[in-house]
Structures are given as structure tokens and as C-alpha cells.
Amino acid sequence: MDLKQQTSAAPTPALLTVSPSPHARRGMTTASVMRDVLIALIPATVWGCYVFGWRAALVVLISVVSAVLFEMLTQLILHRTVTVADCSAAVTGLLLGLNLSSAVPLYVPVVGAAFAIIVVKQLLGGIGKNIMNPALAARVFLMLAWTDGMTQYPAAYDYAFDAVASATPLMSLKSGVMPEGVGLLELFFGKTGGCIGEVSVLMLLIGGVYLLCRRVIRWHIPVAMLGTVALLTFLFPLPLADAFNATLAERLTFMTSSLCSGGLMLGAIFMATDYVTSPVTDVGRLIYGVGCGLLVVFIRYFGGYNEGVSFAILIMNALVWYLDMATKPRVYGKDRRAHKKA
Amino acid sequence: MFGNLKYTFRGGTHVNEHKDTAGLQTVRLPEPATVSVPLSQHIGAHAKPVVQKGDTVAVGQVIGVVENGLGCPVHASVSGTVKEILTRHNAQGIPVQNVVIENDGLHTMSKDIKPWGKPLEETTTEEIVQIVRDAGISGLGGATFPTYAKIQSAVGKATSVIINCAECEPYITANHRLLLERSYAVIQGLEVLMHALNVKEGLLAVEDNKPDAIELLQKAVADKPNIRVCVMKTKYPQGDERQIVYALYHKEVPAGKLPADVGCMIINAETAAAISRAFYRGLPLVSRIVTVAGDCVKNPQNVRAPLGASYRELIDFCGGCVKEPKKLVSGGPMMGQAQWDMDAPVTNGTSALLVFSEEYDRINTEHSPCIHCGCCVQHCPMHLLPNYLAQYAQARRYDDAAKLDVMSCVECGTCSYNCPAGVQIVQYIRVAKGALRAKK
């Protein structure tokens, strides 16, 4: 019969695979997300290396390599599946490297990567289980341990690496003076002293737009965080000499320099949006972003440190579960009030 | 811009459609040598056989009846001799009695088949319910709820009848082809239902990925002031009754209630066509349209198959497999059941047969821990927190899951579909729901 001949070109196994539905996937994976983050960080990394020279590249490289190695090592020792292929350790390492000054001793990124990967990530249960952003926790740990090394930044284009602590724009802003010799354009393009990855607002924004377009991050957290900082610094430019009578132009300049200096952009786009340590609901993300923004401004104004982004994000990390539960959406077909009673 | 506003709902996701069979004419399956008709094809009680081995049966003859409880009779889908009555697992893995009929190929029609004598205007609701029940019609969209019971429960409550032509599952084009080829039957079925429920509003809810069907329906109902065509945005799971109610009326079906409780009677397009066939021609439900597709199938197309024909028969009719099959899914890829062999029979609920290769299925084999990205939350059509539900289920903290309304989950699978970590979120939720149900 013809029917028989034209059928079953391929052999059929006796038993087929049974699995629960759905039998289709969108195709986005953890690894693809992490790769996208790495790609989005390329512009800022390249710019950092351009401004601070080969030593910046070395610091970043050491940070990435040691993060990946520590991840592999811990997983081998703990008899876990080695998952360095998902690039999440590389992202942590890169973010940590970008958060360091190019003048740090070369063992600092190694210690930082060890703290981030072993203590914060793997000992808390591995990917998805950490309660704080590993790179930020490591940065804060390093700042407490090597305060001098971590807060001395070479000036831009200072390829001699003598780590002469040039005043960063943030230090000037804190004392209420506009950064000397550093215009808004220099801040925006990143021709200032600072951490390797945080100096160029433009490059960070390019990465952020890429992440938004690839739907890796959503707008809620960065917009809420940056918006809060913008609003507060515009309405209350406290460090300025005559804060309450500041002119519109002064306020605008102060606001823009505050937005463009320090680790704010890097934090808002790449650190606060870390999936594991940010809320899952849209409302929760807005509140989380606003909270980060408030804390950043408070620490910058009143804290002992010039910079508050790391602390702000780490503090908000602790609130994620509560934010998720407090902002859970009203379930279809359920009354919010009736729900609370149950 | 406002001309483009379409009916839709919050949540959900646009799934890669793969509706390649939409342009192909539905083909009738050649008479199979034997059919194995399951005596339970719907939610509710199993039917008891009323024929014995060796009996001669005709097409449409009753071979199983439900004496008590929710259920409707089962009919022979071919004419011939009853070879045996055996028990085998159905597509859901539940053992069910099957009547195996050897086909004599004559297609002798049962003498009981005759059109309902009275015109629609003189028929009462009870009579229509009886006709639908006797015809053995249950929801052909896949949920297989006995249709007569659905009509009964909506009497006096429903203010509109909605024909669900969303067909939001990827690959499936059975309803699309039905609308193109037999739209009159769907509209007749809608009119029968509107008469039975005494409602003045009939809606045909179609997703906007079927422009040809929409145009055809709009022309067909142009002279019927009570019937409208509603174009909905293509988004999974638009075909879920709750999402249709929300899309069309911006009303939510309260948890634990039915669409009828908010005045909507929703019925699948093919079910409506079956009702029309039963009313105007007296034909019971003995066949259905099945979309045979997937990357293994040589000639994907829609096949009208008698109930009880084996899956293998349909796949072979479509040219068999060009690649080694790994998975056979009965139903759509989002909610269908994977089968362990190809010998299960076609039933009321078999809207599609999808054969997937290793290559296609590889995406389903990668699993890693949840990274808390919130994709499942963003896309959940019921606005749950699927990631937390899955974590509670993993930790067996079912009561905590219940506090987060795990029972409201419709198991559409949108969460698992979107999960970058490959967590089988919906399966964890099913486990939690099962455990909570068992506790009660």
C-alpha cells in the first residue's frame, strides 16, 4: 500500500518522553540574561580602561577571572554542579572590578571576588539565593578593610598610576562646591576621577538602553531611583551655600552633577536591577527604586561617606521579600479586602 | 490609533504562533480499520457499555450510557462489529473502558439519527438541553466539560452567549479552519444557544491573528443585529474563559464561580458547530477536527477524524515523521499532555497532535534555580506570584502557598514558558494544588 511506504521515514522509539506542560519555551535563559548584562557593560568597561589605562584593565581582568575561579572551586568543594557557564560569576566579577579604583593593590580584587562569590553567593545557597548583591557586598567589605586604597582615585588620563588622590566630583559636591574644572560634559562623558566603571554616564546609559531593549531589565527601578535623586537634589540642594535661595540654574546644575557623579548610574542601571535582590512586582520595584534614591541622597548629604549608592542598595536588598509581599497584585477574581481577612 | 484598540486582558504573553496549517483545507481521515472509543471523554462520570462483543453497530449508535451523575452518552463513530471491550489509559493517564469497533467501511448510519422535528422558535430550553446531552457533546476546546450541564447551569443567569474562537494555543488551527469552512454551523449553534438561554446578545470572540475568519464572520452576521464579532488581541491565554470575560466586559469572574455567574455563557466554536449539527441534522458527536503538526510531521494539516481513531493513524496519514520523535503532545504545547506512545485514541478533547523532535524539545531540558527575575509575575494572567508559589511548593509549605491564592491558578503555563531558569513553575503549583485538595 502506498500509505505504508510514504510513512515513518524516521524510526519511532517504543516509548516517548513524558513531561509536564508547557512544551514550549520563550528561549530566554539565565545564561542569555547574564551574557546580555556582560554585553551591556562593555562600553563602560572599555571607557574605564581608556581613561585609567592598562592598570584598570588589569584590575577588571583579575576581578573577573578570580570570580569565575572561586565559583568553580567552591562548587567543586561543595559538590555542586559547576555552573560557571551561565556567566553569572563573570557578571559579579566584572561589576566588582568596575566598582574599584584602578589604583588598588592587585590582591584587592582577588579578596573582593572571594568574598562576593564564596561568602555572599555560594554559602548562601548559590545563584538565586543570595540576599545581597554579591558585588556590592564585596565592595563595602573592601571599603571597610582597605579604606585608603579604596577611596583614592587617580585622575583621569593619569597613566602614571601614582594614585594621587585627586578630589572626585562627589567630594566637591558634598562640601557644596561645584567640582572644580570638571564641567557637566566632562561628568557626562566620564573624564573625571573615580571607580573604573562608574565615570562615564554616557557609556552606562548606552548599556542601560541595550538592557531595556533586550527586555532584560524593566524601567521601574532605574527611573524611580534616578527620579528620586533628581527630585531631592533639585528641591533641597543642601550642600550649596545658600541652599534655600538657590537659583534655578544652580539647582539644575547641582541636580545634574549629582546624577552624573559617583556610582549612581552604575548602581541604578546595573546593581539595583539585579534580579535576585530586587522585588518582582512592578509596584514593589518602584518603591524599591524610590527607597534606594532616598538613601543615596541621605547618605551623600548626612553620612560619613561621600558615596552612598552601595549602602543604599544593600539596605534595600534586605527589604525585598517584604516589598514583594506588601505589593502583591490583587489576584484575578478576588477582592483585596476579602483576601486580607483570609 | 484608537481604531486599533482591541479587547484584551492584563498579563499573558505573546507566544510564537507556529500556525502554519491555517491555510490548508481540513482533510477527512480515511476510514480507519478499527477504532477504540473511550467510554469517558469528558469531565464527570464514566459511561457503562451497552453493547457486547460481537454486536453490530452503526454510526451514531449509543454504545455507552451514564446512568448517574454528570455525563452524556457515547456513540459509535464508525459502523461495524464490536471486537472487544478493554481498559486502557486515556490521554490523561487514567484507565478508561474502550469499545473497540472493527470498521466495515460501509458508514451505515444509525436509524436513531433524525433531525429535530420542530423549528427552533418552538423548542424549549429543556428540549435543547436534552438534544445536546443525547448527542454526547462536551467542550471541544480541550476542557471537555459536558455542554448540556453548562447550558443548564447558565439558564436564567446568562445575559450573553460568547463563542470562543480565540484559539490562543500555538500550532492549533482547528477552530480557524472551522470558521473558514463552516462558519454557518458555528453561527447556527450560537443561535440555538441564544434561544435556549433566552439571551439577546451573541458574541463571536476571535483573536486578531485570523483576519480572514474575522472578515468572513463579519459578513455572515451583518444581517443579524443580535450577533457581533469581537476582535481580541492575540495573546496567550486569551482563550481562557476568565480572560475572555475580562477582555469583552471588563468583569472578573469571582474565584470559585463560573462565567455564568457574571452573565456569560462561553462555548468553543467547534462545540457550537456540533450543537448545530445535533439540532438541525440529529447527528451525535462522532468526529472532530484535529490539528496534526510539530516539527516531526511531514505534512502538517487539519484532519477530521472519527473519535477513537488512534493517534498513529492520524500522524501516518499526515506523512509520518521526518525526524525521530521525542514527544507527542495531545492538545496545544502550552497545556497539552505528553503521551508515552502513539496508540491513544482521539477523543473529544484532542484538539491537536503535536510531534516534537529532540531538537525542539531541548529547550525543555535546561533547569537551574529561580533567579527571581519576575517574568512569571509580569505575565501571570491571574496576577499571582508564581515564583513564590513554586518555592513554597518545593519546600512543601502548601499552606503558605494557599495564602498566596495558589488555588486561583488556571495552570495555563505562561510562567513556565517565560521562565529563563527553566523552572517547571506550573508543575510545582499543580503539586501544591493537589496536596491542598487532598487535605480537604
HADDOCK unambig.tbl for C-alpha pairs under 7 A between the chains (distance, minus, plus):
assign (segid A and resid 6 and name CA) (segid B and resid 319 and name CA) 6.16 0.50 0.50
assign (segid A and resid 7 and name CA) (segid B and resid 316 and name CA) 5.52 0.50 0.50
assign (segid A and resid 7 and name CA) (segid B and resid 319 and name CA) 5.13 0.50 0.50
assign (segid A and resid 7 and name CA) (segid B and resid 320 and name CA) 4.54 0.50 0.50
assign (segid A and resid 8 and name CA) (segid B and resid 316 and name CA) 6.97 0.50 0.50
assign (segid A and resid 8 and name CA) (segid B and resid 320 and name CA) 4.65 0.50 0.50
assign (segid A and resid 8 and name CA) (segid B and resid 321 and name CA) 5.21 0.50 0.50
assign (segid A and resid 9 and name CA) (segid B and resid 320 and name CA) 6.90 0.50 0.50
assign (segid A and resid 9 and name CA) (segid B and resid 321 and name CA) 6.03 0.50 0.50
assign (segid A and resid 9 and name CA) (segid B and resid 322 and name CA) 5.52 0.50 0.50
assign (segid A and resid 10 and name CA) (segid B and resid 321 and name CA) 5.75 0.50 0.50
assign (segid A and resid 10 and name CA) (segid B and resid 322 and name CA) 5.45 0.50 0.50
assign (segid A and resid 10 and name CA) (segid B and resid 323 and name CA) 5.22 0.50 0.50
assign (segid A and resid 10 and name CA) (segid B and resid 324 and name CA) 5.13 0.50 0.50
assign (segid A and resid 11 and name CA) (segid B and resid 324 and name CA) 5.74 0.50 0.50
assign (segid A and resid 12 and name CA) (segid B and resid 324 and name CA) 5.96 0.50 0.50
assign (segid A and resid 12 and name CA) (segid B and resid 325 and name CA) 6.17 0.50 0.50
assign (segid A and resid 14 and name CA) (segid B and resid 341 and name CA) 6.95 0.50 0.50
assign (segid A and resid 15 and name CA) (segid B and resid 340 and name CA) 5.31 0.50 0.50
assign (segid A and resid 15 and name CA) (segid B and resid 341 and name CA) 5.59 0.50 0.50
assign (segid A and resid 16 and name CA) (segid B and resid 326 and name CA) 5.46 0.50 0.50
assign (segid A and resid 16 and name CA) (segid B and resid 327 and name CA) 5.46 0.50 0.50
assign (segid A and resid 16 and name CA) (segid B and resid 328 and name CA) 7.00 0.50 0.50
assign (segid A and resid 16 and name CA) (segid B and resid 339 and name CA) 6.77 0.50 0.50
assign (segid A and resid 16 and name CA) (segid B and resid 340 and name CA) 4.56 0.50 0.50
assign (segid A and resid 16 and name CA) (segid B and resid 341 and name CA) 5.83 0.50 0.50
assign (segid A and resid 17 and name CA) (segid B and resid 326 and name CA) 5.81 0.50 0.50
assign (segid A and resid 17 and name CA) (segid B and resid 327 and name CA) 5.25 0.50 0.50
assign (segid A and resid 17 and name CA) (segid B and resid 340 and name CA) 6.11 0.50 0.50
assign (segid A and resid 18 and name CA) (segid B and resid 327 and name CA) 6.89 0.50 0.50
assign (segid A and resid 18 and name CA) (segid B and resid 338 and name CA) 5.02 0.50 0.50
assign (segid A and resid 18 and name CA) (segid B and resid 339 and name CA) 5.97 0.50 0.50
assign (segid A and resid 18 and name CA) (segid B and resid 340 and name CA) 5.86 0.50 0.50
assign (segid A and resid 19 and name CA) (segid B and resid 338 and name CA) 6.09 0.50 0.50
assign (segid A and resid 20 and name CA) (segid B and resid 427 and name CA) 6.53 0.50 0.50
assign (segid A and resid 21 and name CA) (segid B and resid 333 and name CA) 6.95 0.50 0.50
assign (segid A and resid 21 and name CA) (segid B and resid 334 and name CA) 5.87 0.50 0.50
assign (segid A and resid 21 and name CA) (segid B and resid 335 and name CA) 5.39 0.50 0.50
assign (segid A and resid 21 and name CA) (segid B and resid 336 and name CA) 6.21 0.50 0.50
assign (segid A and resid 21 and name CA) (segid B and resid 337 and name CA) 6.49 0.50 0.50
assign (segid A and resid 21 and name CA) (segid B and resid 413 and name CA) 6.90 0.50 0.50
assign (segid A and resid 22 and name CA) (segid B and resid 333 and name CA) 5.69 0.50 0.50
assign (segid A and resid 22 and name CA) (segid B and resid 334 and name CA) 4.09 0.50 0.50
assign (segid A and resid 22 and name CA) (segid B and resid 335 and name CA) 5.61 0.50 0.50
assign (segid A and resid 22 and name CA) (segid B and resid 413 and name CA) 5.55 0.50 0.50
assign (segid A and resid 22 and name CA) (segid B and resid 416 and name CA) 6.83 0.50 0.50
assign (segid A and resid 22 and name CA) (segid B and resid 417 and name CA) 6.52 0.50 0.50
assign (segid A and resid 23 and name CA) (segid B and resid 333 and name CA) 4.82 0.50 0.50
assign (segid A and resid 23 and name CA) (segid B and resid 334 and name CA) 5.89 0.50 0.50
assign (segid A and resid 23 and name CA) (segid B and resid 364 and name CA) 6.90 0.50 0.50
assign (segid A and resid 24 and name CA) (segid B and resid 333 and name CA) 5.90 0.50 0.50
assign (segid A and resid 24 and name CA) (segid B and resid 334 and name CA) 6.43 0.50 0.50
assign (segid A and resid 24 and name CA) (segid B and resid 417 and name CA) 6.14 0.50 0.50
assign (segid A and resid 25 and name CA) (segid B and resid 363 and name CA) 6.50 0.50 0.50
assign (segid A and resid 25 and name CA) (segid B and resid 364 and name CA) 6.98 0.50 0.50
assign (segid A and resid 25 and name CA) (segid B and resid 417 and name CA) 4.53 0.50 0.50
assign (segid A and resid 25 and name CA) (segid B and resid 418 and name CA) 6.43 0.50 0.50
assign (segid A and resid 26 and name CA) (segid B and resid 417 and name CA) 5.76 0.50 0.50
assign (segid A and resid 26 and name CA) (segid B and resid 418 and name CA) 5.43 0.50 0.50
assign (segid A and resid 28 and name CA) (segid B and resid 420 and name CA) 5.01 0.50 0.50
assign (segid A and resid 29 and name CA) (segid B and resid 420 and name CA) 3.90 0.50 0.50
assign (segid A and resid 29 and name CA) (segid B and resid 421 and name CA) 5.72 0.50 0.50
assign (segid A and resid 30 and name CA) (segid B and resid 420 and name CA) 5.23 0.50 0.50
assign (segid A and resid 30 and name CA) (segid B and resid 421 and name CA) 5.39 0.50 0.50
assign (segid A and resid 127 and name CA) (segid B and resid 369 and name CA) 6.80 0.50 0.50
assign (segid A and resid 127 and name CA) (segid B and resid 371 and name CA) 6.79 0.50 0.50
assign (segid A and resid 128 and name CA) (segid B and resid 369 and name CA) 6.26 0.50 0.50
assign (segid A and resid 128 and name CA) (segid B and resid 370 and name CA) 5.69 0.50 0.50
assign (segid A and resid 128 and name CA) (segid B and resid 371 and name CA) 4.29 0.50 0.50
assign (segid A and resid 128 and name CA) (segid B and resid 372 and name CA) 6.57 0.50 0.50
assign (segid A and resid 275 and name CA) (segid B and resid 371 and name CA) 6.25 0.50 0.50
assign (segid A and resid 275 and name CA) (segid B and resid 372 and name CA) 5.44 0.50 0.50
assign (segid A and resid 275 and name CA) (segid B and resid 373 and name CA) 4.72 0.50 0.50
assign (segid A and resid 276 and name CA) (segid B and resid 371 and name CA) 5.33 0.50 0.50
assign (segid A and resid 276 and name CA) (segid B and resid 372 and name CA) 4.99 0.50 0.50
assign (segid A and resid 276 and name CA) (segid B and resid 373 and name CA) 6.76 0.50 0.50
assign (segid A and resid 280 and name CA) (segid B and resid 372 and name CA) 6.75 0.50 0.50
assign (segid A and resid 280 and name CA) (segid B and resid 373 and name CA) 6.48 0.50 0.50
assign (segid A and resid 280 and name CA) (segid B and resid 374 and name CA) 4.34 0.50 0.50
assign (segid A and resid 280 and name CA) (segid B and resid 377 and name CA) 6.65 0.50 0.50
assign (segid A and resid 281 and name CA) (segid B and resid 374 and name CA) 6.88 0.50 0.50
assign (segid A and resid 281 and name CA) (segid B and resid 377 and name CA) 6.69 0.50 0.50
assign (segid A and resid 329 and name CA) (segid B and resid 383 and name CA) 5.88 0.50 0.50
assign (segid A and resid 329 and name CA) (segid B and resid 384 and name CA) 6.89 0.50 0.50
assign (segid A and resid 330 and name CA) (segid B and resid 383 and name CA) 6.57 0.50 0.50
assign (segid A and resid 331 and name CA) (segid B and resid 382 and name CA) 5.79 0.50 0.50
assign (segid A and resid 331 and name CA) (segid B and resid 383 and name CA) 4.97 0.50 0.50
assign (segid A and resid 331 and name CA) (segid B and resid 384 and name CA) 5.87 0.50 0.50
assign (segid A and resid 332 and name CA) (segid B and resid 252 and name CA) 6.66 0.50 0.50
assign (segid A and resid 332 and name CA) (segid B and resid 382 and name CA) 4.84 0.50 0.50
assign (segid A and resid 332 and name CA) (segid B and resid 383 and name CA) 6.11 0.50 0.50
assign (segid A and resid 333 and name CA) (segid B and resid 252 and name CA) 5.21 0.50 0.50
assign (segid A and resid 333 and name CA) (segid B and resid 253 and name CA) 5.24 0.50 0.50
assign (segid A and resid 333 and name CA) (segid B and resid 254 and name CA) 3.95 0.50 0.50
assign (segid A and resid 333 and name CA) (segid B and resid 255 and name CA) 4.85 0.50 0.50
assign (segid A and resid 334 and name CA) (segid B and resid 254 and name CA) 6.01 0.50 0.50
assign (segid A and resid 334 and name CA) (segid B and resid 255 and name CA) 5.90 0.50 0.50
